[in-house]
Amino acid sequence: MTFNATWKVDRSENYEKFMEQMGINMVKRKLAAHDNLKITIEQTGDKFHVKESSNFRTLEIDFTLGVTFEYSLADGTELSGSWNMEGDVLKGTFTRKDNGKQLTTTRIVQGDELIQSYSYEGVDAKRIFKRS
């Protein structure tokens, strides 16, 4: 299970622009850019347990590949969607409850890094995590 590890955010690419596109205000964007996010992923077959810890909140999520679930972003934006495996890539497709627009997220492990990519309304961003 390639994803099984604790991952600490190392760097981001275009993340502030992505958050701006998502409608997150400037103060929250500045805070989120320095959230010290740590993600612990435990995969057992098609079931995942994910713990997200940051300076602002700790959240635990359980999901099964291909099964729709509800999720709230740190800024309170509510989503509904699911994760699926496409080869070595964990791909999440989520719909915002407030405006019906789609957010896609992928996670892939390359070497000792977890690369989490986001796409929303034509803006792409990445957050790169190192094993901790």
C-alpha positions as CSV (number, residue, x, y, z in Angstrom):
1,M,0.0,0.0,0.0
2,T,2.1,2.8,-1.4
3,F,0.2,5.6,0.3
4,N,0.6,4.2,3.9
5,A,2.7,6.8,5.7
6,T,2.6,10.1,7.5
7,W,3.3,13.0,5.1
8,K,4.3,16.5,6.1
9,V,3.8,19.4,3.6
10,D,7.1,20.5,2.2
11,R,6.2,23.0,-0.5
12,S,3.4,24.3,-2.7
13,E,3.0,25.4,-6.3
14,N,0.3,27.9,-7.3
15,Y,-1.6,27.1,-4.1
16,E,-2.6,30.6,-3.3
17,K,-3.9,31.2,-6.8
18,F,-5.9,28.0,-6.5
19,M,-7.4,29.1,-3.1
20,E,-8.3,32.5,-4.6
21,Q,-10.1,30.7,-7.5
22,M,-12.0,28.7,-4.8
23,G,-13.2,32.0,-3.3
24,I,-11.1,31.8,-0.1
25,N,-10.5,35.2,1.3
26,M,-7.0,36.7,1.6
27,V,-6.6,36.2,5.3
28,K,-7.5,32.5,5.2
29,R,-5.2,32.1,2.1
30,K,-2.3,33.6,4.0
31,L,-2.9,31.3,7.0
32,A,-3.4,28.2,4.8
33,A,-0.1,28.8,3.0
34,H,1.6,28.2,6.4
35,D,-0.7,25.5,7.9
36,N,2.0,22.8,8.5
37,L,-0.4,20.2,7.1
38,K,0.4,16.6,8.0
39,I,-1.5,13.8,6.4
40,T,-1.5,10.2,7.7
41,I,-2.9,7.6,5.2
42,E,-3.7,4.1,6.1
43,Q,-5.0,1.9,3.2
44,T,-6.4,-1.6,3.7
45,G,-7.6,-2.9,0.3
46,D,-10.1,-0.4,-1.1
47,K,-10.7,1.3,2.3
48,F,-8.8,4.4,3.5
49,H,-8.4,6.1,6.8
50,V,-6.9,9.6,6.5
51,K,-6.0,11.9,9.3
52,E,-5.3,15.6,8.4
53,S,-3.6,17.7,11.1
54,S,-2.8,21.3,10.6
55,N,-2.3,24.5,12.7
56,F,-6.1,25.0,12.4
57,R,-7.8,21.6,12.7
58,T,-7.5,17.9,13.0
59,L,-9.9,15.8,10.9
60,E,-10.2,12.1,10.4
61,I,-11.9,10.7,7.3
62,D,-12.8,7.1,6.3
63,F,-13.7,6.3,2.8
64,T,-14.0,3.4,0.4
65,L,-12.9,3.7,-3.2
66,G,-15.8,4.5,-5.5
67,V,-18.2,5.4,-2.7
68,T,-19.5,8.9,-2.5
69,F,-19.0,10.7,0.8
70,E,-19.4,14.3,2.3
71,Y,-16.3,16.4,3.2
72,S,-15.8,19.9,4.4
73,L,-12.6,21.9,3.5
74,A,-10.8,23.9,6.2
75,D,-12.6,27.1,5.1
76,G,-16.0,25.4,5.5
77,T,-16.7,24.7,1.9
78,E,-18.8,21.5,1.7
79,L,-18.2,18.9,-1.0
80,S,-19.6,15.6,-2.1
81,G,-17.6,13.1,-4.1
82,S,-15.4,10.0,-4.2
83,W,-11.9,8.7,-4.6
84,N,-10.9,6.1,-7.2
85,M,-7.6,4.4,-8.1
86,E,-6.4,5.0,-11.7
87,G,-3.2,3.0,-11.9
88,D,-0.9,4.4,-9.2
89,V,-2.9,7.6,-8.9
90,L,-5.6,8.2,-6.3
91,K,-8.1,10.5,-7.9
92,G,-10.8,12.4,-6.1
93,T,-13.7,14.0,-7.9
94,F,-15.8,16.3,-5.8
95,T,-18.7,18.7,-6.4
96,R,-19.1,21.8,-4.3
97,K,-22.5,22.0,-2.6
98,D,-22.7,25.8,-2.8
99,N,-22.3,26.2,-6.5
100,G,-22.2,22.7,-8.1
101,K,-18.7,23.3,-9.6
102,Q,-16.2,20.4,-9.7
103,L,-12.9,20.1,-7.9
104,T,-10.6,17.3,-8.8
105,T,-7.7,16.2,-6.6
106,T,-5.0,13.5,-7.3
107,R,-2.5,11.9,-5.0
108,I,0.6,10.0,-6.3
109,V,3.7,8.8,-4.5
110,Q,7.0,9.5,-6.3
111,G,10.1,8.4,-4.4
112,D,9.8,9.8,-0.9
113,E,7.2,12.4,-1.9
114,L,3.4,12.5,-2.0
115,I,2.3,14.9,-4.7
116,Q,-1.3,16.2,-4.2
117,S,-2.6,18.1,-7.2
118,Y,-5.8,20.2,-7.3
119,S,-7.8,21.5,-10.2
120,Y,-10.7,23.9,-10.0
121,E,-12.2,26.2,-12.7
122,G,-9.0,26.2,-14.8
123,V,-6.5,26.7,-12.0
124,D,-4.1,24.0,-11.1
125,A,-2.0,23.7,-7.9
126,K,0.2,21.2,-6.1
127,R,1.2,20.5,-2.6
128,I,4.3,18.3,-2.2
129,F,4.7,16.3,1.0
130,K,7.7,14.4,2.4
131,R,7.5,11.3,4.5
132,S,7.8,12.2,8.2
